[in-house]
Amino acid sequence: MKIPYVNLKKQWSTEKKNILKLIDKTLSNGEWVGGPEIRKFETNIKRICKTKYAVALNSGTDALTLGMYLLGVKKDDEVITIPNSFIASVATIVHLGAKPIFVDVLPDQNIDPKKIEKKITNKTKAIMPVHLTGRVSNMDEIVKIAKKYNLKIIEDAAQSVGAKYKGKPAGSFGDVGCFSAHPLKNLNAIGDSGFLVTNNKKLSERAKDLRNHGMTNRNKVNHFGHVSRMDNIQAAILNYRIKNLDKIISIRRKNAEFYFKNLNSKFIKLPYENKNQFNTFHTFVIQVKNRDKLQLYLKKNNIKTAIHYPIPIHLQPACKKFKYSKGDFKIAENQSKEILTLPINEHLSKKELKYISNKINKFYE
Ligand SMILES: *Cc1c(COP(=O)(O)O)cnc(C)c1O
């Protein structure tokens, strides 16, 4: 048995017939940049995220950049976020000239709201909770703090399309919610894609201008913009795949259920959802002692795993100028040594899940 960590080849084999037809149809229309599929996709997303507006973009990274820019994040501002995210969360803060202010995390890897307030200064502009692994951060407390200090909230929901907190969708809590449709995300395009959601009409209109050179129409430019558009072909594919999103999430939840029942929780910390969360299991991250040895052992047994992420961002060479050091965020740093992401994708068979669980249990028992 050989178990890949993700299985895009298998995904393609199940949808090839339909998507090839769809590509032909979409390209034959002759609208390759912009077009009807984009508008349809935005309507689909508004429904899923329960927001008034959605803007299709070329990546989750640009969603974060445009979102923060439109919320007024600028040079020398401070943005509060976590040190254990994907690098793009912080890169976008830095590119706007702002400073990332890190806050340590909870056992579920999301921001610890209790540690936010003492990091707020008169330069703080926004809080960026990252909903890691498919679980939404504790938004009640975060919204309360943002209101008290008049801060903006930009949700990095790149890993959490369809996830909920107290029944409310990821992305709908803050001023802007940012998502990725990168091939490795639960709702995936065939290349780079992303989107933002908001209830702020003006912000959504400005984001639509900025993604397209700042052009309000063919001849009028109010603000210089970027090229951050989603391709019509990606939107067509996403509109097709979005019909399966609920099914994909439910299979992932079933796979997680299998792990919960079969992995030995005496040795393995499991990513349970708390009572407020609806977990979409973008990833299934366990926390274990002897992580590296376990990963090697699984590799030898033909099971591919991943680590999201082995080096916390405050310890990356790129972050040097912000003068953080080892020990600043002990929980995130400890987790970086214990986390291991298991295969959880919707293409796994029961037999494969069983094989993975047995091997992991065997390693510890
Ligand atoms: C994937 C991801 C991003 C970036 O999304 P892209 O579409 O790849 O630009 C940002 N933040 C987090 C937490 C992510 O997982």
The ligand as an SDF file (V2000), in Angstrom:
LIG
                    3D

 15 15  0  0  0  0  0  0  0  0999 V2000
   -2.9540   28.8790    1.5270 C   0  0  0  0  0  0  0  0  0  0  0  0
   -2.8800   29.9420    2.5490 C   0  0  0  0  0  0  0  0  0  0  0  0
   -2.6990   31.3020    2.2210 C   0  0  0  0  0  0  0  0  0  0  0  0
   -2.3580   31.7540    0.8330 C   0  0  0  0  0  0  0  0  0  0  0  0
   -3.2760   31.4340   -0.1450 O   0  0  0  0  0  0  0  0  0  0  0  0
   -2.7840   31.4250   -1.6810 P   0  0  0  0  0  0  0  0  0  0  0  0
   -4.0640   31.2530   -2.4390 O   0  0  0  0  0  0  0  0  0  0  0  0
   -1.8500   30.2930   -1.8400 O   0  0  0  0  0  0  0  0  0  0  0  0
   -2.1630   32.7400   -1.9690 O   0  0  0  0  0  0  0  0  0  0  0  0
   -2.7460   32.2370    3.2280 C   0  0  0  0  0  0  0  0  0  0  0  0
   -2.9330   31.8890    4.5000 N   0  0  0  0  0  0  0  0  0  0  0  0
   -3.1070   30.6020    4.8740 C   0  0  0  0  0  0  0  0  0  0  0  0
   -3.3330   30.2800    6.3070 C   0  0  0  0  0  0  0  0  0  0  0  0
   -3.0550   29.5930    3.9080 C   0  0  0  0  0  0  0  0  0  0  0  0
   -3.1890   28.3150    4.2950 O   0  0  0  0  0  0  0  0  0  0  0  0
  1  2  1  0
  2  3  1  0
  2 14  2  0
  3  4  1  0
  3 10  2  0
  4  5  1  0
  5  6  1  0
  6  7  2  0
  6  8  1  0
  6  9  1  0
 10 11  1  0
 11 12  2  0
 12 13  1  0
 12 14  1  0
 14 15  1  0
M  END
$$$$
